[in-house]
């Protein structure tokens, strides 16, 4: 497993050497929850952590980092796709400093949400504090690079925002406070208002390239399916409908702010459809088992037909051949029984954890595998984030 992770790492670097990406994105700056937290929760007093095995077993180093996955998370793959670096460090991780943060930094905290009340549930970093850390980072960056260069980095950086699931599943549908104050639609509008204010403040601080992530099909997370036992452990369609409705509100917000804030490039990166497709049709999503650089002039390839969607067709006169196999399970997770384990319940003493996470869409009962994260990142790079590439030449 660690060997396969090392293979992916080396192969990605090979492609980045071949594909010259002309994109003026000098840094990736991340806000959000466990979908993008690269280890900040390691440094705070909360029960919501993942800095222990088997988390991270397929990471580049083979070690747990605080990412809620067996390997990397989508923001890592996005950073690598822009040719910056293969992983984004956590702001609170003492191993890193402003030299590392110049090209990317993560302020995200697992368990947080747009609503401050959500972060209080598990004593994690609220969104307002993530913003305070960002302002602190700005000042440190200016001290390191000088005002002119730092302001250029902050202006040209790509800002990734990913949160919202916890606001509903950890807060609204579990605790009585918000559900007694708001109807579901009112709560969606409440959260969208917070998102609007957050993005507007980022803009006022110099950010121009911003991606906000929509909600996943949260009713299909293994944990939610487990709680739906009396209905055959199917997806909770009420939760999926809430996610789709909220994503619609975010899309409206994106259009509004693009019209109101001069120079902003705000996009919605929506993981809903691609993740639901993986869950419902796991076999169609493959992973690479074997790679071989084959000369395009080889007579053996005269009758060989491929599609652009299935492989990278041509790299410097060579064909990269892929052997693809799909996921085997889109309903349960790899860790433990796959029904309810996450965090401390997903530990190395659990005898039921799978041996090959590439067969699963989900790593634990709430979070995707490295392979799923890679596919999601690839999807948004080809769709919502494509506009931030100037050009790609081979």
BELQUIQUI-V341505 format. One record per pair of residues at least 24 apart in sequence whose C-alpha atoms are under 7 Angstrom apart, sorted by the first residue. I is the first residue (numbers start at 1). J is the second residue. D is the distance in whole Angstrom. If there is no record, write none. Layout:
i:I j:J d:D
i:I j:J d:D
This chain:
i:1 j:58 d:6
i:2 j:57 d:6
i:2 j:58 d:5
i:2 j:62 d:6
i:5 j:58 d:5
i:5 j:59 d:6
i:5 j:60 d:6
i:6 j:60 d:6
i:9 j:60 d:7
i:16 j:83 d:7
i:18 j:394 d:7
i:19 j:393 d:6
i:19 j:394 d:5
i:20 j:392 d:6
i:20 j:393 d:6
i:20 j:394 d:7
i:21 j:82 d:7
i:21 j:83 d:7
i:21 j:391 d:7
i:21 j:392 d:5
i:21 j:393 d:7
i:22 j:389 d:7
i:22 j:390 d:6
i:22 j:391 d:5
i:22 j:392 d:6
i:23 j:82 d:7
i:23 j:388 d:7
i:23 j:389 d:5
i:23 j:390 d:5
i:23 j:391 d:7
i:24 j:156 d:7
i:25 j:156 d:6
i:25 j:157 d:5
i:25 j:158 d:6
i:26 j:103 d:6
i:26 j:153 d:6
i:26 j:156 d:7
i:26 j:157 d:6
i:27 j:102 d:7
i:27 j:103 d:4
i:27 j:104 d:5
i:27 j:153 d:7
i:27 j:157 d:5
i:27 j:158 d:6
i:28 j:79 d:6
i:28 j:103 d:7
i:28 j:104 d:4
i:28 j:105 d:7
i:28 j:157 d:6
i:28 j:158 d:5
i:28 j:159 d:6
i:29 j:104 d:5
i:29 j:105 d:5
i:29 j:106 d:6
i:29 j:157 d:7
i:29 j:158 d:6
i:29 j:159 d:5
i:29 j:160 d:6
i:30 j:105 d:6
i:30 j:106 d:5
i:30 j:107 d:6
i:30 j:108 d:6
i:30 j:159 d:6
i:30 j:160 d:5
i:30 j:161 d:6
i:31 j:106 d:6
i:31 j:107 d:5
i:31 j:108 d:5
i:31 j:130 d:7
i:31 j:160 d:6
i:31 j:161 d:5
i:31 j:162 d:6
i:32 j:108 d:4
i:32 j:109 d:6
i:32 j:161 d:6
i:32 j:162 d:5
i:32 j:163 d:5
i:33 j:108 d:5
i:33 j:109 d:5
i:33 j:110 d:4
i:33 j:111 d:6
i:33 j:112 d:5
i:33 j:113 d:7
i:33 j:162 d:6
i:33 j:163 d:5
i:34 j:68 d:6
i:34 j:109 d:6
i:34 j:110 d:4
i:34 j:111 d:6
i:35 j:162 d:7
i:36 j:73 d:6
i:36 j:74 d:7
i:36 j:75 d:6
i:36 j:108 d:6
i:36 j:162 d:7
i:37 j:67 d:6
i:37 j:106 d:7
i:37 j:108 d:5
i:37 j:109 d:5
i:37 j:110 d:6
i:38 j:65 d:7
i:38 j:66 d:6
i:38 j:67 d:5
i:38 j:88 d:7
i:38 j:89 d:6
i:38 j:90 d:5
i:38 j:106 d:7
i:39 j:65 d:6
i:39 j:66 d:4
i:39 j:67 d:6
i:39 j:90 d:5
i:39 j:93 d:7
i:40 j:90 d:5
i:40 j:91 d:7
i:40 j:92 d:5
i:40 j:93 d:6
i:40 j:108 d:7
i:40 j:109 d:6
i:41 j:66 d:7
i:41 j:109 d:6
i:41 j:110 d:7
i:42 j:66 d:6
i:43 j:92 d:6
i:43 j:93 d:7
i:46 j:122 d:6
i:46 j:123 d:6
i:46 j:124 d:6
i:47 j:122 d:7
i:48 j:110 d:7
i:48 j:122 d:7
i:48 j:343 d:6
i:49 j:343 d:6
i:50 j:343 d:6
i:53 j:347 d:6
i:53 j:348 d:5
i:54 j:347 d:6
i:54 j:348 d:5
i:68 j:367 d:6
i:69 j:363 d:6
i:69 j:367 d:7
i:69 j:368 d:6
i:69 j:369 d:6
i:69 j:370 d:6
i:70 j:363 d:6
i:70 j:369 d:6
i:70 j:370 d:6
i:71 j:370 d:5
i:72 j:370 d:5
i:73 j:370 d:6
i:73 j:373 d:6
i:74 j:373 d:5
i:74 j:374 d:6
i:74 j:376 d:7
i:74 j:377 d:5
i:77 j:374 d:6
i:77 j:377 d:6
i:78 j:377 d:6
i:98 j:141 d:7
i:102 j:141 d:7
i:111 j:166 d:6
i:112 j:166 d:7
i:113 j:163 d:6
i:113 j:164 d:5
i:113 j:166 d:6
i:113 j:167 d:5
i:114 j:164 d:6
i:114 j:167 d:7
i:114 j:191 d:6
i:114 j:194 d:6
i:114 j:195 d:7
i:115 j:167 d:6
i:115 j:191 d:7
i:118 j:166 d:7
i:118 j:167 d:6
i:118 j:170 d:7
i:118 j:171 d:6
i:154 j:206 d:6
i:154 j:207 d:6
i:155 j:206 d:5
i:155 j:207 d:5
i:155 j:208 d:6
i:156 j:208 d:7
i:156 j:209 d:7
i:157 j:209 d:7
i:158 j:209 d:5
i:158 j:210 d:6
i:159 j:209 d:6
i:159 j:210 d:5
i:159 j:211 d:6
i:160 j:210 d:6
i:160 j:211 d:5
i:160 j:212 d:6
i:161 j:211 d:6
i:161 j:212 d:5
i:161 j:213 d:6
i:162 j:212 d:6
i:162 j:213 d:5
i:164 j:215 d:7
i:165 j:215 d:6
i:165 j:218 d:7
i:188 j:246 d:6
i:192 j:249 d:7
i:192 j:250 d:6
i:196 j:253 d:7
i:208 j:263 d:7
i:208 j:264 d:5
i:208 j:265 d:6
i:209 j:264 d:6
i:209 j:265 d:5
i:209 j:266 d:6
i:210 j:265 d:6
i:210 j:266 d:5
i:210 j:267 d:6
i:211 j:266 d:6
i:211 j:267 d:5
i:211 j:268 d:6
i:211 j:269 d:6
i:212 j:267 d:6
i:212 j:268 d:5
i:212 j:269 d:6
i:213 j:268 d:6
i:213 j:269 d:5
i:213 j:270 d:6
i:214 j:247 d:5
i:214 j:268 d:7
i:214 j:269 d:6
i:214 j:270 d:5
i:214 j:271 d:6
i:215 j:243 d:5
i:215 j:247 d:6
i:215 j:271 d:7
i:215 j:272 d:6
i:216 j:243 d:7
i:216 j:271 d:6
i:216 j:272 d:4
i:216 j:275 d:7
i:217 j:243 d:6
i:217 j:272 d:5
i:217 j:276 d:6
i:218 j:243 d:7
i:221 j:365 d:6
i:221 j:366 d:6
i:222 j:331 d:6
i:222 j:332 d:5
i:222 j:333 d:7
i:222 j:339 d:6
i:222 j:340 d:7
i:222 j:365 d:5
i:222 j:366 d:6
i:223 j:339 d:6
i:223 j:340 d:5
i:223 j:365 d:5
i:223 j:366 d:6
i:226 j:339 d:6
i:226 j:340 d:7
i:267 j:384 d:6
i:268 j:384 d:7
i:269 j:380 d:6
i:269 j:384 d:6
i:271 j:376 d:7
i:274 j:376 d:7
i:278 j:330 d:7
i:278 j:361 d:7
i:279 j:330 d:4
i:279 j:331 d:6
i:279 j:361 d:7
i:280 j:330 d:7
i:282 j:326 d:6
i:282 j:327 d:5
i:282 j:328 d:6
i:282 j:329 d:6
i:282 j:330 d:6
i:283 j:326 d:4
i:283 j:327 d:5
i:283 j:328 d:6
i:284 j:326 d:5
i:285 j:326 d:5
i:285 j:327 d:6
i:286 j:324 d:5
i:286 j:325 d:4
i:286 j:326 d:4
i:286 j:327 d:7
i:287 j:324 d:5
i:287 j:325 d:6
i:287 j:326 d:7
i:288 j:322 d:6
i:288 j:323 d:6
i:288 j:324 d:5
i:289 j:323 d:6
i:289 j:324 d:7
i:290 j:322 d:6
i:290 j:323 d:6
i:291 j:320 d:6
i:291 j:321 d:6
i:291 j:322 d:6
i:292 j:320 d:6
i:292 j:321 d:5
i:293 j:318 d:6
i:293 j:319 d:6
i:293 j:320 d:5
i:293 j:321 d:7
i:294 j:318 d:5
i:294 j:319 d:5
i:294 j:320 d:7
i:295 j:319 d:6
i:315 j:394 d:7
i:316 j:394 d:7
i:327 j:358 d:7
i:327 j:359 d:4
i:327 j:360 d:6
i:327 j:361 d:7
i:328 j:359 d:5
i:328 j:360 d:6
i:329 j:359 d:6
i:329 j:360 d:5
i:329 j:361 d:6
i:330 j:360 d:6
i:330 j:361 d:5
i:332 j:362 d:7
i:333 j:360 d:6
i:333 j:362 d:5
i:333 j:363 d:5
i:333 j:364 d:5
i:333 j:365 d:6
i:334 j:360 d:6
i:334 j:362 d:6
i:334 j:363 d:5
i:334 j:364 d:6
i:335 j:363 d:6
i:335 j:364 d:5
i:338 j:364 d:6
i:338 j:365 d:6
i:339 j:365 d:6
i:340 j:365 d:5
i:341 j:365 d:6
i:342 j:366 d:7
